[in-house]
Amino acid sequence: MKTTTASLKPAEVEKKWIVVDAQDAVVGRLASFIAMRLRGKHRPDYTPHVDCGDVVVVVNADKVKFTGKKLTDKVFYWHTGHPGGVKQRTAGQILGGKYPERVLEKAVERMLPKESPLARKQLTHLRIYTGAEHPHEAQNPETIAFGDLNAKNVRSA
């Protein structure tokens, strides 16, 4: 019987590429799923201090959905660094703007561990695209049907 816990080493990690279609997906549920895959918590040999997660490619990020009135009521704040420089935008304004993928990117970023070099490295393995096409076909990514995992994952309206 073994008395020690097996710890994964960085050289032993094999990263898989997965593609997730965000069409009509609920933002929070999708971000939670992506954060879990980026960290590697879906693996039986998960090790907290090793980057053992997958590379996640998200397509149709501009077609995500919010539940309730979050599209108009959820406000994102930031500060420019100048006095009185607090800015704000609603989720609907961001989704209708120039960079709609930032809504999903921020949601995933805030579900990873805070202020750690490992979390910053894991976030680099997230690729988000607004259209249905992505340039990562050479990596033979596995497609995951996120909407089929649970009926609550997808909203149509």
C-alpha positions in Angstrom: 0.0 0.0 0.0 1.3 3.4 -0.9 1.5 6.1 1.8 2.4 9.1 -0.4 0.3 11.1 -2.7 1.3 11.1 -6.3 2.2 14.6 -7.4 2.2 15.6 -11.1 5.3 17.1 -12.5 5.2 19.8 -15.2 7.1 17.6 -17.7 4.5 14.8 -17.3 1.5 17.0 -18.3 -0.2 16.4 -21.6 -2.4 19.3 -22.6 -5.6 18.6 -24.6 -7.2 21.2 -26.9 -10.9 21.5 -26.5 -13.4 23.7 -28.4 -16.6 25.0 -26.7 -19.4 26.7 -28.6 -20.8 29.6 -26.6 -23.9 30.1 -28.7 -26.8 30.8 -26.3 -24.7 29.6 -23.3 -25.3 31.2 -19.9 -22.2 33.2 -19.0 -21.6 32.2 -15.4 -22.1 28.5 -16.1 -19.8 28.6 -19.1 -17.1 30.6 -17.3 -17.2 28.1 -14.4 -16.8 25.2 -16.8 -13.9 26.9 -18.6 -12.1 27.8 -15.4 -12.3 24.2 -14.2 -10.8 22.9 -17.4 -8.1 25.6 -17.4 -7.0 24.7 -13.9 -7.2 20.9 -14.6 -9.6 20.1 -11.8 -11.4 17.6 -14.1 -8.4 15.3 -14.1 -7.9 12.5 -11.6 -4.2 13.5 -11.2 -4.9 17.2 -10.5 -2.1 18.9 -8.7 -2.8 22.5 -7.4 0.7 23.9 -7.9 1.1 22.6 -11.5 -0.4 23.9 -14.7 -2.2 20.7 -15.7 -5.3 22.1 -17.4 -6.4 22.0 -21.0 -6.2 24.7 -23.7 -9.7 26.0 -24.2 -10.9 27.6 -27.5 -14.3 29.3 -27.3 -16.2 30.3 -30.4 -19.3 32.4 -30.8 -18.4 34.4 -27.6 -20.5 37.3 -28.8 -23.7 35.2 -28.6 -23.6 34.4 -24.9 -26.7 34.9 -22.7 -27.4 36.3 -19.3 -30.2 35.2 -17.0 -32.7 37.6 -15.5 -32.0 41.4 -16.0 -28.2 41.1 -15.9 -27.9 42.3 -19.4 -29.0 45.8 -18.3 -28.3 45.7 -14.6 -24.9 44.1 -14.4 -22.3 47.0 -14.4 -18.6 46.6 -15.0 -16.5 49.4 -13.4 -12.8 50.4 -14.0 -10.7 53.3 -13.1 -8.5 55.3 -15.5 -6.0 56.3 -12.9 -6.9 60.0 -13.0 -9.0 61.8 -10.4 -12.7 61.2 -11.0 -11.8 58.6 -13.5 -14.3 55.9 -12.6 -15.9 54.5 -15.7 -18.7 52.0 -16.1 -20.5 50.0 -18.8 -23.3 47.5 -18.6 -22.9 43.9 -19.8 -25.3 44.7 -22.7 -23.1 47.7 -23.8 -20.0 45.5 -23.8 -21.6 42.7 -25.7 -22.9 45.2 -28.3 -19.5 47.0 -28.5 -16.2 46.4 -30.2 -14.9 43.7 -27.9 -17.8 41.4 -26.8 -15.5 38.6 -25.9 -14.3 40.5 -22.9 -17.4 39.7 -20.9 -16.6 36.0 -20.9 -12.8 36.6 -20.5 -13.4 38.7 -17.3 -15.8 36.1 -16.0 -13.3 33.3 -16.4 -10.4 35.5 -15.1 -12.3 36.2 -11.9 -13.0 32.5 -11.3 -9.3 31.6 -11.3 -7.1 32.1 -8.2 -6.3 35.7 -7.5 -2.9 37.4 -8.1 -0.9 34.3 -8.8 1.7 33.6 -11.5 0.1 30.2 -12.1 -3.4 31.8 -12.7 -1.9 34.2 -15.2 -0.2 31.4 -17.0 -3.4 29.3 -17.0 -5.4 32.3 -18.5 -3.0 32.4 -21.5 -4.4 29.0 -22.4 -7.8 30.5 -23.1 -8.6 31.5 -26.7 -11.8 33.4 -27.3 -13.3 34.2 -30.7 -16.4 36.1 -31.6 -17.2 34.2 -34.8 -17.7 30.5 -35.5 -14.2 30.0 -37.0 -10.9 29.6 -35.1 -7.3 29.1 -36.4 -6.5 26.1 -34.2 -7.6 23.2 -36.5 -4.0 21.9 -36.7 -4.1 21.0 -33.0 -7.0 18.6 -33.6 -9.2 20.0 -30.8 -12.0 17.9 -29.2 -15.4 19.6 -29.4 -17.4 19.6 -26.2 -21.2 20.1 -26.5 -21.6 22.4 -23.5 -25.4 22.8 -23.9 -25.9 19.0 -23.8 -24.2 18.7 -20.4 -27.2 20.3 -18.5 -30.4 21.8 -19.7 -29.7 25.0 -17.6 -26.5 25.7 -19.5 -28.4 27.1 -22.6 -30.9 29.9 -22.8 -32.9 30.6 -25.9 -34.3 34.1 -25.8 
